[in-house]
């Protein structure tokens, strides 16, 4: 599928926006470098219109029964499953990831929707009978109101569906601000929700950049913000949103390490390093960007990675057999290239130069092949910075303790993995490592939908992780009720005061 060169506009009140936008931006086909469409960029007035509509819809939607909300979720799930091929094609056309990778993204999104289908069970409160004499106490979970979701370019289908189904199922209404780099997936999702019977105004999509985000953060009627993006922006979103009295979960960047112990299956480890480092062109917050090789395995492991990297089929994600596509924009590709240029100057060994990798695609696409550096120092920008591209660094250490120190000293704490046959070492690692998501012989340990996703340290700002039980908690607030129903035969008024004897 190729995106038509047409206007991509907001979705407000259950239909495409009919206004005239003051600003718009280009949407590119990353595999060709050509402009594929124009997207409207919302100003404060457009955001206000979406929030006002969502606020009006909230007064009705919060009163919808749990059965009605669940029915909408089930209907949406069936529609999404039936039309997942269309959404997959949209993701590939605008983001650039290969069709198989995009299909995997949509499948993980489906899992998050399926979790939200269980909302009647998830919103069951607690009840204590006879907490005091003939006094019962119970808790209920109620929606917050209008909530904002700001999602990144790298998962234009999955990340919105981490948040939107839970938020809606809990009784909230949503204003979604997707990335302006690949906006069409959000509109497709909104249209499917409308077809599934979601009332107008419950889900709205506003496209835009910083002015749109700032208005969501400042708007007095927006009660909460969910954000995924880079750490500097996540910190800004958290600080700005909380300053304006909002509940905020802001998921930031990462520098994920894969520790390979001397007893590991090196073929398995090399396969994992390549798939986790270069899948989706490295544009994943859970990508492995650092392999920590515990000697003496460094030379053999690097050689196995090189063998696999040279055979990777890089090209247009719509072409058969392609395993890695382009980067999302030319500007982002150039930023990633700057690290390739600087890495050698910092003293690292450039083992595989992705700039010379064969490409199965048009010359003007935003290409960079898989790139591998060895002997990377932890004091370099190549190691420190979140590059967010197909650049894999190998850091060599002497012992397990040295490897653990490298991981724990890093300011990020999103995901990590250990490759070993030693159960004791793996158990020690999962206990001692200061990272929110840990894989044991699993390179990208993204939790299934009935757990929750989120890191530690500079990878998360706020108290709640995304989706799963913590997602339900984030989109609700608890009310505790204490009640007593007098016995009809009580025979008088008892104000509860002590009585004289």
Residue, then its C-alpha position, 0 to 999 in steps of 0.5 A: x500500500x502506498x499512501x495517497x498524496x492527500x491531506x491527513x487531517x484530525x479526527x474529532x467528534x467521530x469524523x474527519x475534521x472539517x476546518x482549515x488548518x493554518x499549518x501542515x507538514x510533509x509525510x514521507x515514504x521512507x523507502x523512496x524519500x518522496x512526499x506521500x501526503x500532507x498532515x494538518x498540524x493542530x494549533x491550540x484552538x484545534x486541541x481545545x475543540x477536541x478536548x471540549x468534544x471529549x469533555x461533552x462525551x465524557x458525561x455520557x460515556x462514564x455512565x455507560x455500563x461495563x457490558x456496553x464498554x466491553x461490547x465496544x472493545x470486543x467489536x473493535x478487536x474483531x474489526x482490527x483482526x479482520x483488517x490488520x493487513x490494511x493497518x500493517x500496510x499503512x505502518x510500513x508505508x509511513x514508518x518504513x519497517x518491513x511488512x513482517x515487522x509491522x504485522x508483529x506490531x499490530x499483533x501485539x496491539x491486538x493483545x493489548x485490546x484483548x486485555x481491555x476486553x476484560x474490563x468488567x473483571x478488571x474494574x471489580x472493587x473490594x468489599x468488606x462486610x461488617x467492618x464495624x458492627x453492621x457497617x460495610x466498606x467497599x471500594x470502586x474505581x471511577x474514570x478520570x475524565x478527558x485524558x491525552x495520549x501522545x505516541x511516538x513514530x516508531x510504533x504508530x499502531x501498537x503504542x496508541x493501543x497500549x493506552x487508548x483501549x484501557x482508557x476508554x474501557x475504564x470510562x474516560x474519553x481520549x485525545x490522541x496526538x500521534x507522531x506527525x511523521x506517520x499519522x495515518x495509523x491513528x486515523x485508521x484506528x479511530x475509524x475502526x472504533x467508530x465502526x465498532x460503536x464507540x460514541x462520537x467524541x470518546x476518541x479524538x485524534x489531533x495531529x501536530x507537533x510541540x504546540x499541540x502537545x503543550x496545549x494538552x499539557x496545559x489544558x485545565x480539562x485534561x486530567x492525565x497524560x500518557x506519553x512515549x518518546x525520548x527521555x528529554x521530552x518525557x521529562x519535559x512532559x512529566x514536569x509540565x503536566x504535573x505542574x498543571x495538576x495532571x496525572x502523568x506517565x511518561x516513558x522515555x528512552x533507553x540504552x538496552x544491554x545484552x550481557x553474554x556470559x562465557x557459557x552462553x550459546x553463542x549462535x543463539x546470542x548472535x542471532x538475538x543480537x542481530x534481530x534485536x539490534x537491527x529489527x525495525x532499523x533499530x528504531x525501538x525503545x527496547x532494541x538491544x544497542x549494546x552487547x556486553x561480552x564477558x571474556x573470553x567470548x568477545x572475538x567469537x561472538x563478534x565474528x558470528x554477528x558479522x557473519x549474520x549482518x552481512x547476509x541481512x536483506x535491507x530494502x523496501x519493506x514492501x518487497x519480498x524477503x526484506x528483513x530491515x527497512x529504511x529509517x523514518x525520515x532523512x533528518x533522522x537518518x542523518x542524525x544516526x549517520x553522525x554517530x557512525x562518523x564519530x564512533x571511530x574518532x572516539x576510538x571504537x573499531x568499526x567492524x561493519x559499516x552500514x553505509x556500504x550495505x547493499x540496498x534493495x530499494x530506490x536510491x533516495x530512500x532513507x537508508x543505513x545498513x546494519x552497523x557494528x562497532x567493537x571495543x566501545x568505551x563507556x565514556x563515549x557518545x556512541x555508548x552514552x546516547x540513545x542513537x535509535x538506529x541500526x548501530x550496535x556497540x560491543x563492550x568487552x568486560x572481564x567478569x560478570x560483576x564488571x558487566x553488571x556494573x556497566x548496566x547499572x551505571x547507565x542512566x537508562x533502565x528500560x530493558x536488558x537481557x542475559x544470555x547464559x546456561x547458568x540458572x544461578x547467574x541468571x537468577x542473580x542477574x534478574x535480582x541485582x540489575x537495576x532495569x525495569x524489564x529483564x530477559x533471560x535468553x530473550x533479547x527483547x523482554x516486552x511483557x505480555x499484555x496482562x503484565x505492564x510495560x515500563x522501565x526504571x531510572x531515566x526511562x520512566x517518569x511517573x509511578x505507573x507503567x503502561x498497559x496491563x494492571x498498572x494501565x487500568x490503575x492509571x486511568x482510574x481513581x479509587x473511591x471508598x464508601x462506608x455504609x450502614x443500613x439501619x435495621x428497620x426494628x432499631x427503635x429510635x435514633x442513635x447518633x453514635x455518642x457515648x452513653x452515660x451509665 
